[in-house]
């Protein structure tokens, strides 16, 4: 049975025990017959509940396999693998607190045998009996849970592996996969120096977070890598935001005193007020809210058994004490339930009116005998959560109890913690419980255990539980994203710049978290030496136009982009092209030099023959003749004009004979490429003169 206390019911006469939900189905005879007292071992494949296997195994000692193995008790039950420590001694029994819980519904969980290279410090006879269970909790795969288990024999090891793999197959087949409530993301680069000394945090907006550290209050702009030192106050234990009053409250210092700080400090302003509330020295709990819906903001601080209420305003002196009241015990938690202040103290909770005129209402009624066990031993008050409109979940250090508005038990079912809780946070649907081995998430409406995050040494940094610190070898700032998160934080892309430093700017309170210039140049040199890293410096081609392919010659031809849209001349000036042969474009200088060279040639055809179709009705057009066949006599004809048609823009050119009375000419312009400058025309004697163009050719009239 899972739980630290009150896991179920037991018979006063015989040793029969059962869960709370199984009480109504227990046999009515006593003592229970032996055949009925044995619990069947197996899994309900439809719901995934039940015990599949259990037994003693050995796990490595905290210092590693090299130091030896220690006994543990393993249980595969309710789609989870539980591990309980066993004290030294042959007759010692497992404890009630789970040392580790792994969710078998996790898609990243795997179980397998090991090789000798995986456990180099294990003895040769132990290696066939060792198997490994691995589960990854972060998308980066840098933080994972890898558990080595030593079975009593090789046959026992195979049985463990077969049962776990078979259970995973059943869960997948019946679609009982995990539906995680929290999605873990790394909020910022772990190399930021003061992350490891962070004590508290708050989400300011989608792009900024405030971190309370041992050395002061810092604001991190996660998308711009800008760091602002907002306050020099040491040891910031808690941050409470009052955005409507443009202020924030800090619980800081060795004496745990409340400070009121102006909102402008978050922008790096230096002349910002910082008021200390003298009566709050030694504060144990702090919360903020509204005196009434839509009313002024208030701040409530608890010092031992005294609860102080302050009204917070923008006008000086910014705070005004309204009242103080004595709680039934030393205050351990403060919050709001149904617009009233809820105070948690050992083994109890009570409601107080914010105006302070009414007497406290206890949420643990002394007239309810089912709750009398709470007063028998003091239990720490961790959190109170409103469930629906008529119930409240009271979370204590050993269990959770549902009560109504008058403090009477509302449900027989209680929430059981698998391990001693260190802290709690909640939203409208789920309760998050932090323990030594990780985080457990419960549905507060159905009491279902819905998620397990097996990360050791993780703790919340704010009341909502969205920002958390993972105190591993390299401390990390984690963000718990879920469907109920309001204004989710923008998570920056992961960076491999592990050598970034805080670089001072012109402002004394603003820094840039980046790679220094000297370090950046050194990284560039290293990339140039390594071909694989050097290839990363060159981006893929993008946003370019295709140009025509050209061969070598005595000069570079003018590169022309192929236009996407053709500009068609007005039909009134130029008729539609018809019955023409393609000629090559050439510049005016190239054409003049070329024609001058071939002016002595007498056996040439006229220009009209090269550009106009044959008079015969042959369907196959005559091939264009070489430009060397153009004679001076045809070039001097005054009635011949060279004009460009719309087809010239497609890469070809055409010419047609016009009438003498049409003394009109359409200027043509070549479009140079954006990748090079125009060069001079090729020589007339070039071997590639067949590629010369007639672009820009001007004929003397």
Secondary structure, DSSP 8 states (H G I E B T S, - for coil): --SSS--EEE-SSS--EEESTTGGGS-SSSS--HHHHS---EEETTTTEEEEEEEEEEEEETTEEEEEEEEEEEEEETTEEEEEEE-SSTT--EEEEEEEEEETT-TT-EEEE--TTT-TTS-HHHHTTEEEEEEE-STTSSSEEEEEEE-SSHHHHHHHHHHHHHHHHHHHHTT-----S-EEEE-S-TT-GGGGGEEEEEEEETTEEEEEETTEEEEEETTTTEEEEEE--S-EEEEEEEGGGTEEEEEETTTTEEEEEEGGGGGT-SS--EEE-GGGTT--EEEEEESSTTS-EEEEEEETTEEEEEEE-SSTT-EEEEEEEE-SS-EEEEEEETTEEEEEETTEEEEE-TTS-S--EESS-TT-GGGTHHHHS---EEEEEEETTTEEEEEESSEEEEEETTS-B--S--EE-SS--SEEEE-SSEEEEE-SS-EEEEETTT--EEEEE--SSEEESSTTS-EEEE-SSS-EEEEEE-TT-SS----------TT-EEEE-SSTTEEEEE--HHHHHHHHHHHHHSHHHHHTTS----S---B------SS----BB--SS-----TTTS----SB--B----HHHHHHHHHHTTT--S---HHHHHB--SS--SS------GGG--HHHHT-TT------GGGGGT-B------TT----------B-TTS-------TT-TTGGG---TT-----
